[in-house]
Amino acid sequence: MKHLRLILAFAAGFGVATALGVIVSRMSDESRRLNTASDVHHPLSLAIESIEESAKKGDCEKAAAQLSVLRQRFQEYQSGGPTPANWWDEVVAATQPAH
């Protein structure tokens, strides 16, 4: 009878731990997805919009310079460098005159 209680207690504890693990894992995935959206997607989208604006205005040299900066910074990001949240403004300002 004592062994049966121990086995049931172990099974119940294992079930609760598994349920909590699944909940925490899902919450972690969601927060990681939100961080990626805010740290990568939004700033990258702003940089691309700036390049599109330059191209629409017919300023191909400016668009090419911005695209070059974007490509360089994105390669650095893929190699473990800073996220677009830290450098998208460099793309926007790539060809603006210094003040």
DAFENPE-V931520 format. One record per helix or strand. SS is the DSSP state (~ for helix, > for strand). FROM is the first residue (numbers start at 1). LEN is the number of residues. Records with the same first field share a line. If there is no record, write none. Layout:
BEGIN
SS = FROM-LEN  FROM-LEN
END
This chain:
BEGIN
~ = 2-55  60-19  84-9
END
